[in-house]
Amino acid sequence: MQKYFPITSEGLIHLKEEKEKLLEKRPRTVESLRIAREMGDLSENAAYKVARMELSSIDSRLKYLQKMILTAKVVTSEKTGYAGIASQVRFKKDGKEGNYQIVGSIESDPSRGKISHVSPIGRALIGKKAGDKVAIETPRGRVFYEILSID
């Protein structure tokens, strides 16, 4: 059985863009490797080793991205009033307002307000509605959120 992972449409676009950039970069790296190989003794050829490592890194990342793109399931925010993947959750914590978008784990970036649906905060927010108060156990201790709105 194929395992799928949730992702927003924006997240899938970013994966595809990264794949395209790597596909454009790969021929230049192959050429660098060919030139370095022609320099002679490969055991002491730093340019060859660097080019080979770079090509290996590109190929590995391309394989990973291809797998992610094929197994991604785009999730859109449904207007149910309850938090789910792709929802924007506006909240109040310690008297300050904030905003998180709940996303799939592959596109999580807390510094940009994108939290994973499997993170402690994401798990606690899923299924909640505006007006709910939530106590969340985080690695830094218990925090309390009041959900102001779900979009």
VEXTORKE-355908 format. One record per residue: residue number from 1; residue in one letter; chain; x, y, z of N, C-alpha, C in turn. Coordinates in steps of 0.001 Angstrom, whole numbers, plus 500000, padded with zeros to 6 digits. Layout:
N
NUM|A|A|X|Y|Z|X|Y|Z|X|Y|Z
...
end
This chain:
151
1|M|A|500841|498814|500000|500000|500000|500000|500885|501248|500000
2|Q|A|500561|502182|499168|501321|503436|499020|501020|504363|500187
3|K|A|502043|504916|500781|501856|505867|501876|501875|507279|501304
4|Y|A|500865|508058|501638|500775|509428|501180|501040|510361|502339
5|F|A|501527|511539|502047|501697|512532|503096|501002|513813|502671
6|P|A|500412|514515|503653|499680|515738|503323|500620|516900|503048
7|I|A|500201|517749|502120|500971|518936|501774|499998|519979|501226
8|T|A|500323|521234|501415|499504|522287|500818|499907|522442|499355
9|S|A|499053|523078|498567|499384|523275|497144|500640|524129|497013
10|E|A|500807|525109|497910|502013|525948|497908|503256|525107|498186
11|G|A|503160|524176|499123|504286|523303|499444|504678|522421|498279
12|L|A|503684|521909|497555|503965|521069|496391|504639|521879|495290
13|I|A|504213|523112|495112|504848|523985|494120|506320|524191|494466
14|H|A|506626|524401|495753|508025|524592|496171|508864|523340|495900
15|L|A|508291|522153|496148|509024|520915|495860|509339|520809|494372
16|K|A|508353|521112|493538|508551|521030|492086|509559|522066|491592
17|E|A|509534|523266|492172|510504|524294|491786|511920|523876|492165
18|E|A|512081|523303|493359|513408|522845|493785|513903|521740|492852
19|K|A|513020|520836|492465|513401|519752|491556|513876|520320|490220
20|E|A|513145|521296|489677|513522|521904|488399|514886|522588|488485
21|K|A|515150|523292|489578|516447|523962|489749|517577|522945|489777
22|L|A|517360|521836|490474|518396|520800|490529|518597|520141|489168
23|L|A|517516|519943|488430|517645|519362|487091|518411|520295|486152
24|E|A|518260|521599|486345|519027|522567|485546|520495|522586|485955
25|K|A|520772|522370|487234|522137|522418|487760|522924|521134|487445
26|R|A|522236|520023|487320|522895|518727|487163|523829|518656|485958
27|P|A|523442|519098|484751|524362|519000|483607|525678|519762|483829
28|R|A|525614|520912|484485|526856|521666|484768|527758|520874|485719
29|T|A|527138|520204|486675|527917|519406|487624|528528|518193|486936
30|V|A|527792|517570|486047|528325|516434|485281|529514|516899|484433
31|E|A|529390|518071|483839|530486|518623|483031|531707|518910|483904
32|S|A|531493|519462|485091|532611|519718|486019|533305|518417|486390
33|L|A|532525|517374|486589|533083|516067|486921|533910|515522|485750
34|R|A|533415|515671|484548|534131|515199|483360|535473|515922|483213
35|I|A|535454|517241|483393|536682|518034|483279|537681|517631|484359
36|A|A|537188|517461|485584|538079|517076|486693|538668|515687|486458
37|R|A|537879|514794|485888|538351|513436|485612|539496|513461|484595
38|E|A|539452|514388|483663|540473|514478|482622|541794|515049|483139
39|M|A|541798|515574|484352|543008|516174|484919|544036|515146|485345
40|G|A|543674|513881|485372|544680|512879|485700|544368|512113|486960
41|D|A|545389|511904|487796|545345|511073|488991|544132|511409|489866
42|L|A|543159|510503|489907|541920|510750|490650|542099|510631|492155
43|S|A|543118|509908|492613|543310|509715|494052|543716|511006|494756
44|E|A|544330|511939|494037|544759|513208|494640|544098|514408|493976
45|N|A|542977|514189|493304|542302|515230|492555|541122|515779|493367
46|A|A|541346|516905|494040|540308|517506|494892|539108|517969|494071
47|A|A|539338|518507|492896|538229|518975|492046|537322|517813|491673
48|Y|A|537900|516641|491405|537117|515461|491072|536268|515031|492260
49|K|A|536887|515006|493444|536163|514582|494651|535012|515530|494973
50|V|A|535240|516819|494825|534191|517810|495092|533051|517660|494087
51|A|A|533386|517526|492812|532360|517385|491773|531571|516099|491961
52|R|A|532251|515029|492323|531579|513749|492544|530629|513838|493739
53|M|A|531067|514491|494818|530208|514669|495988|529003|515545|495664
54|E|A|529213|516593|494887|528111|517479|494512|527093|516745|493648
55|L|A|527576|515962|492692|526658|515198|491842|525889|514168|492668
56|S|A|526556|513531|493585|525895|512562|494454|524814|513238|495296
57|S|A|525114|514422|495800|524150|515183|496598|522934|515579|495762
58|I|A|523180|516050|494555|522084|516440|493657|521209|515232|493340
59|D|A|521838|514113|492977|521071|512920|492616|520255|512396|493797
60|S|A|520838|512447|494973|520130|512000|496171|518910|512882|496449
61|R|A|519103|514185|496351|517996|515115|496604|516913|514974|495529
62|L|A|517312|514790|494277|516338|514585|493203|515499|513332|493453
63|K|A|516136|512269|493884|515416|511027|494175|514407|511261|495301
64|Y|A|514829|511959|496344|513954|512273|497474|512776|513139|497018
65|L|A|513057|514193|496262|511998|515093|495798|510998|514354|494912
66|Q|A|511494|513496|494029|510604|512737|493151|509670|511869|493982
67|K|A|510204|511214|494997|509370|510373|495864|508332|511230|496583
68|M|A|508734|512381|497090|507801|513261|497804|506697|513768|496874
69|I|A|507069|514148|495664|506081|514663|494706|505078|513571|494334
70|L|A|505562|512355|494134|504676|511255|493754|503746|510818|494885
71|T|A|504186|510954|496115|503381|510472|497246|502656|511596|497985
72|A|A|502750|512815|497487|502089|513950|498145|500592|513930|497856
73|K|A|499833|514302|498846|498388|514473|498680|498072|515911|499071
74|V|A|497662|516703|498090|497378|518117|498344|496111|518238|499186
75|V|A|496245|518980|500271|495135|519207|501186|494783|520688|501130
76|T|A|493513|520971|500999|493065|522355|501004|492273|522608|502279
77|S|A|492269|523841|502704|491549|524222|503909|490055|524229|503619
78|E|A|489330|523441|504364|487883|523420|504207|487274|524374|505225
79|K|A|486235|525046|504843|485589|526053|505692|484601|525397|506654
80|T|A|485110|524535|507520|484253|523838|508477|484179|524575|509810
81|G|A|485117|525508|510010|485185|526181|511297|486117|525484|512274
82|Y|A|486630|524338|511872|487549|523583|512712|488940|523586|512077
83|A|A|489966|523614|512899|491340|523641|512409|491722|522295|511810
84|G|A|492421|522348|510695|492938|521153|510039|494166|521540|509226
85|I|A|494696|520610|508478|495856|520909|507639|495440|521951|506611
86|A|A|496271|522940|506419|496091|524085|505519|495296|525217|506165
87|S|A|494827|525030|507394|494095|526099|508087|495049|527153|508626
88|Q|A|494561|528397|508620|495248|529496|509303|494573|529637|510660
89|V|A|495346|529542|511717|494792|529629|513065|495333|530895|513729
90|R|A|494416|531819|514046|494791|533028|514779|494500|532752|516243
91|F|A|495467|533086|517103|495361|532722|518510|495891|533841|519398
92|K|A|495624|533686|520680|496195|534569|521689|496931|533681|522684
93|K|A|498179|534057|522961|499008|533314|523908|499747|534342|524757
94|D|A|499635|534234|526048|500288|535171|526970|499922|536617|526656
95|G|A|498674|536860|526279|498212|538216|525994|498606|538755|524635
96|K|A|499345|537978|523850|499778|538417|522516|499110|537562|521449
97|E|A|498728|538226|520357|498116|537501|519252|499189|536968|518301
98|G|A|498858|535859|517691|499754|535252|516715|498953|534497|515676
99|N|A|499663|533922|514721|499014|533217|513630|499902|532049|513205
100|Y|A|499304|530892|513036|500000|529725|512504|499202|529171|511339
101|Q|A|499911|528630|510367|499262|527811|509356|499680|526382|509668
102|I|A|498708|525497|509736|499001|524089|509973|499290|523452|508617
103|V|A|500460|522832|508498|500905|522259|507227|501390|520834|507442
104|G|A|501658|520144|506338|502263|518825|506414|503690|518939|506942
105|S|A|504203|517858|507485|505511|517904|508146|506647|518295|507208
106|I|A|506541|518002|505923|507628|518299|504993|507810|519790|504770
107|E|A|506764|520573|504959|506858|522003|504688|506841|522863|505952
108|S|A|506978|522223|507095|506982|522934|508368|508140|523933|508438
109|D|A|507844|525140|508876|508852|526184|509057|508332|527163|510114
110|P|A|508536|526849|511391|507994|527685|512461|508417|529152|512374
111|S|A|509591|529433|511829|510039|530822|511718|509160|531619|510752
112|R|A|508435|530925|509877|507517|531577|508931|506058|531354|509316
113|G|A|505824|530843|510544|504457|530635|511013|503804|529388|510457
114|K|A|504596|528435|509961|504055|527188|509417|504445|526058|510354
115|I|A|503442|525456|511004|503735|524384|511952|503182|523061|511432
116|S|A|503889|522021|511724|503518|520686|511272|502282|520185|512005
117|H|A|501485|519417|511289|500299|518810|511895|500664|517742|512923
118|V|A|501918|517291|512942|502347|516288|513915|503155|516889|515063
119|S|A|503383|518198|515025|504083|518865|516130|503142|518930|517335
120|P|A|503671|519127|518530|502782|519225|519707|501703|520302|519547
121|I|A|502081|521461|519028|501101|522542|518857|500117|522192|517751
122|G|A|500618|521709|516622|499749|521338|515509|498734|520277|515903
123|R|A|499203|519226|516582|498293|518155|517028|497215|518699|517954
124|A|A|497600|519614|518842|496639|520158|519806|495615|521070|519139
125|L|A|496005|521766|518076|495091|522706|517423|494115|522023|516465
126|I|A|494531|520909|515856|493659|520237|514883|492359|519809|515569
127|G|A|491262|520140|514896|489943|519784|515407|489331|520814|516338
128|K|A|490079|521854|516661|489563|522906|517549|488876|523986|516723
129|K|A|488061|524797|517404|487325|525865|516733|487567|527185|517460
130|A|A|487152|528282|516829|487296|529605|517442|486596|529607|518793
131|G|A|487268|530207|519773|486727|530276|521129|487270|529193|522042
132|D|A|487825|528107|521458|488391|527040|522284|489667|527520|522968
133|K|A|489881|527003|524166|491129|527255|524896|491850|525921|524998
134|V|A|493135|525962|524704|493901|524726|524603|495165|524834|525452
135|A|A|495420|523811|526260|496684|523691|526990|497548|522712|526200
136|I|A|498751|523143|525847|499613|522333|524991|500924|522047|525706
137|E|A|501275|520774|525751|502561|520361|526310|503617|520483|525214
138|T|A|504584|521345|525416|505675|521522|524463|506981|521152|525144
139|P|A|508066|521023|524391|509361|520743|525020|509764|521805|526064
140|R|A|509222|523017|525934|509545|524086|526888|508551|524184|528038
141|G|A|507603|523269|528086|506602|523272|529149|505207|523524|528611
142|R|A|504256|523625|529524|502851|523813|529149|502591|525265|528760
143|V|A|501900|525436|527632|501497|526772|527176|499996|526743|526904
144|F|A|499378|527903|527024|497936|528013|526852|497621|528912|525664
145|Y|A|496754|528434|524796|496342|529169|523610|494832|529381|523658
146|E|A|494399|530554|523257|492985|530807|523026|492827|531020|521524
147|I|A|492012|530193|520898|491836|530281|519455|490859|531408|519149
148|L|A|491318|532378|518350|490498|533521|518002|489726|533290|516713
149|S|A|490367|532685|515718|489665|532401|514465|490398|531313|513696
150|I|A|489631|530660|512817|490168|529629|511919|489796|530052|510504
151|D|A|490775|530151|509631|490506|530498|508223|491031|529398|507324
end
